Amino acid sequence: MEKIIGKVKNWESEKGYGYIEVSGEPDVFVHFSGLEGSLRNLVPGSDVKLVVIQGVRGPQAALVEEISE
């Protein structure tokens, strides 16, 4: 599975989920269980690498990691 780059659109830290914008695709749902390592929250506007998998309700982000600047 190849990782792609996306941008965090929004993140609800209390609920543990949000959405990531991916070029040419619908926004992708992300749950905190799809975050890599010690990552527990995402910052809207930040760039991330992710794999898009087929979730129960459609495309879902997995193996999400922040891109270091």
TIVOTI-30781 format. One record per residue: residue number from 1; y, x, z of N, C-alpha, C in turn. Coordinates in Angstrom, 3 decimals. Example, Ala and Ser with C-alpha at 12.3 -4.5 7.8 and 13.67 -1.06 7.14 Angstrom:
BEGIN
1 / -5.690 / 13.190 / 7.800 / -4.500 / 12.300 / 7.800 / -3.300 / 13.200 / 7.800
2 / -2.250 / 12.850 / 7.080 / -1.060 / 13.670 / 7.140 / 0.030 / 12.900 / 7.870
This chain:
BEGIN
1 / -1.182 / 0.833 / 0.000 / 0.000 / 0.000 / 0.000 / 1.246 / 0.878 / 0.000
2 / 2.089 / 0.643 / -0.960 / 3.313 / 1.432 / -1.082 / 4.447 / 0.761 / -0.321
3 / 5.188 / 1.576 / 0.431 / 6.333 / 1.039 / 1.169 / 7.520 / 0.894 / 0.231
4 / 8.293 / -0.159 / 0.465 / 9.509 / -0.405 / -0.296 / 10.687 / -0.385 / 0.678
5 / 11.891 / -0.325 / 0.139 / 13.086 / -0.283 / 0.973 / 13.748 / -1.651 / 0.986
6 / 14.176 / -2.058 / 2.160 / 14.882 / -3.317 / 2.323 / 16.019 / -3.151 / 3.308
7 / 16.797 / -4.204 / 3.477 / 17.925 / -4.198 / 4.417 / 17.747 / -5.379 / 5.365
8 / 17.894 / -5.118 / 6.654 / 17.743 / -6.174 / 7.654 / 18.864 / -7.198 / 7.469
9 / 18.483 / -8.435 / 7.198 / 19.461 / -9.510 / 6.997 / 19.883 / -10.090 / 8.348
10 / 18.910 / -10.418 / 9.171 / 19.210 / -10.891 / 10.518 / 18.023 / -10.614 / 11.433
11 / 18.294 / -10.602 / 12.738 / 17.256 / -10.340 / 13.728 / 17.577 / -11.120 / 14.996
12 / 16.643 / -11.935 / 15.431 / 16.774 / -12.723 / 16.660 / 15.981 / -12.008 / 17.748
13 / 16.644 / -11.140 / 18.522 / 15.924 / -10.318 / 19.496 / 15.238 / -11.155 / 20.576
14 / 15.840 / -12.290 / 20.963 / 15.220 / -13.143 / 21.981 / 13.916 / -13.763 / 21.478
15 / 13.864 / -14.025 / 20.182 / 12.691 / -14.670 / 19.592 / 11.725 / -13.670 / 18.959
16 / 12.206 / -12.447 / 18.682 / 11.328 / -11.405 / 18.154 / 11.020 / -11.523 / 16.673
17 / 11.951 / -12.086 / 15.907 / 11.734 / -12.151 / 14.463 / 13.059 / -12.159 / 13.716
18 / 12.960 / -11.981 / 12.397 / 14.141 / -12.007 / 11.545 / 13.729 / -11.967 / 10.087
19 / 14.676 / -11.558 / 9.244 / 14.426 / -11.503 / 7.806 / 14.981 / -10.215 / 7.226
20 / 14.303 / -9.719 / 6.207 / 14.701 / -8.502 / 5.511 / 14.953 / -8.854 / 4.052
21 / 16.088 / -8.370 / 3.516 / 16.407 / -8.558 / 2.095 / 15.711 / -7.461 / 1.303
22 / 15.030 / -7.862 / 0.242 / 14.364 / -6.920 / -0.652 / 14.857 / -7.221 / -2.062
23 / 15.297 / -6.207 / -2.771 / 15.854 / -6.381 / -4.114 / 14.874 / -7.102 / -5.035
24 / 15.348 / -8.167 / -5.677 / 14.550 / -8.894 / -6.654 / 13.485 / -9.797 / -6.067
25 / 13.482 / -9.969 / -4.745 / 12.472 / -10.795 / -4.080 / 13.162 / -11.766 / -3.124
26 / 12.469 / -12.845 / -2.751 / 13.022 / -13.704 / -1.698 / 13.065 / -12.917 / -0.381
27 / 13.910 / -13.335 / 0.566 / 13.943 / -12.670 / 1.871 / 12.548 / -12.696 / 2.489
28 / 12.217 / -11.617 / 3.189 / 10.882 / -11.455 / 3.756 / 10.951 / -11.633 / 5.275
29 / 10.097 / -12.493 / 5.808 / 10.000 / -12.716 / 7.249 / 9.452 / -11.467 / 7.926
30 / 9.999 / -11.130 / 9.099 / 9.469 / -10.011 / 9.885 / 9.354 / -10.441 / 11.346
31 / 8.177 / -10.212 / 11.926 / 7.909 / -10.486 / 13.339 / 7.833 / -9.144 / 14.045
32 / 8.168 / -9.117 / 15.345 / 8.178 / -7.833 / 16.051 / 6.825 / -7.130 / 16.009
33 / 5.737 / -7.872 / 15.830 / 4.410 / -7.250 / 15.753 / 4.244 / -6.425 / 14.480
34 / 5.146 / -6.610 / 13.499 / 5.092 / -5.838 / 12.260 / 5.901 / -4.554 / 12.312
35 / 6.524 / -4.266 / 13.475 / 7.338 / -3.063 / 13.615 / 6.465 / -1.885 / 14.022
36 / 6.766 / -0.714 / 13.476 / 5.994 / 0.497 / 13.723 / 6.350 / 1.156 / 15.052
37 / 5.382 / 1.795 / 15.665 / 5.595 / 2.632 / 16.836 / 6.321 / 1.935 / 17.965
38 / 7.351 / 2.601 / 18.502 / 8.094 / 2.069 / 19.642 / 9.250 / 1.160 / 19.220
39 / 9.401 / 0.925 / 17.927 / 10.475 / 0.065 / 17.422 / 10.237 / -1.373 / 17.896
40 / 11.225 / -1.970 / 18.563 / 11.089 / -3.335 / 19.075 / 12.186 / -4.267 / 18.597
41 / 13.271 / -3.719 / 18.094 / 14.385 / -4.527 / 17.597 / 14.906 / -3.929 / 16.304
42 / 15.486 / -4.773 / 15.463 / 16.114 / -4.319 / 14.228 / 17.602 / -4.647 / 14.288
43 / 18.396 / -3.838 / 13.600 / 19.842 / -4.033 / 13.575 / 20.235 / -4.582 / 12.204
44 / 20.852 / -5.775 / 12.153 / 21.285 / -6.321 / 10.867 / 22.145 / -5.312 / 10.104
45 / 21.853 / -5.180 / 8.807 / 22.571 / -4.237 / 7.956 / 21.899 / -2.885 / 7.837
46 / 20.907 / -2.602 / 8.685 / 20.236 / -1.303 / 8.617 / 19.154 / -1.306 / 7.539
47 / 18.910 / -0.133 / 6.974 / 17.878 / 0.027 / 5.953 / 16.537 / 0.319 / 6.614
48 / 15.487 / -0.259 / 6.051 / 14.141 / -0.075 / 6.580 / 13.157 / 0.123 / 5.432
49 / 12.008 / 0.715 / 5.762 / 10.874 / 0.792 / 4.841 / 9.848 / -0.211 / 5.342
50 / 9.170 / -0.877 / 4.418 / 8.204 / -1.896 / 4.804 / 7.155 / -2.095 / 3.726
51 / 6.089 / -2.744 / 4.119 / 5.058 / -3.204 / 3.199 / 5.100 / -4.726 / 3.258
52 / 5.052 / -5.388 / 2.119 / 5.038 / -6.853 / 2.091 / 3.591 / -7.311 / 1.970
53 / 3.176 / -8.133 / 2.929 / 1.826 / -8.694 / 2.909 / 1.932 / -10.213 / 2.795
54 / 0.822 / -10.860 / 2.515 / 0.809 / -12.320 / 2.456 / 0.494 / -12.855 / 3.842
55 / 1.479 / -13.482 / 4.476 / 1.286 / -14.083 / 5.792 / 0.834 / -15.524 / 5.653
56 / 0.656 / -16.181 / 6.777 / 0.215 / -17.578 / 6.792 / 1.199 / -18.483 / 6.058
57 / 2.510 / -18.181 / 6.206 / 3.536 / -19.037 / 5.600 / 4.247 / -18.381 / 4.430
58 / 3.672 / -17.332 / 3.871 / 4.303 / -16.662 / 2.740 / 4.458 / -15.179 / 2.991
59 / 5.302 / -14.514 / 2.186 / 5.475 / -13.067 / 2.316 / 5.959 / -12.684 / 3.716
60 / 5.376 / -11.609 / 4.241 / 5.727 / -11.133 / 5.576 / 5.779 / -9.611 / 5.566
61 / 6.707 / -9.047 / 6.338 / 6.855 / -7.597 / 6.425 / 5.860 / -7.021 / 7.428
62 / 5.304 / -5.863 / 7.079 / 4.406 / -5.131 / 7.969 / 4.765 / -3.655 / 7.900
63 / 4.324 / -2.901 / 8.884 / 4.549 / -1.448 / 8.929 / 6.026 / -1.104 / 8.730
64 / 6.900 / -1.866 / 9.399 / 8.348 / -1.697 / 9.251 / 8.822 / -0.496 / 10.057
65 / 9.589 / 0.387 / 9.413 / 10.180 / 1.533 / 10.102 / 11.617 / 1.717 / 9.647
66 / 12.468 / 2.158 / 10.579 / 13.862 / 2.414 / 10.245 / 13.960 / 3.670 / 9.399
67 / 14.942 / 3.697 / 8.514 / 15.204 / 4.884 / 7.704 / 16.267 / 5.696 / 8.421
68 / 15.928 / 6.930 / 8.767 / 16.890 / 7.815 / 9.436 / 17.925 / 8.285 / 8.442
69 / 19.162 / 8.388 / 8.907 / 20.236 / 8.843 / 8.010 / 20.332 / 10.336 / 8.019
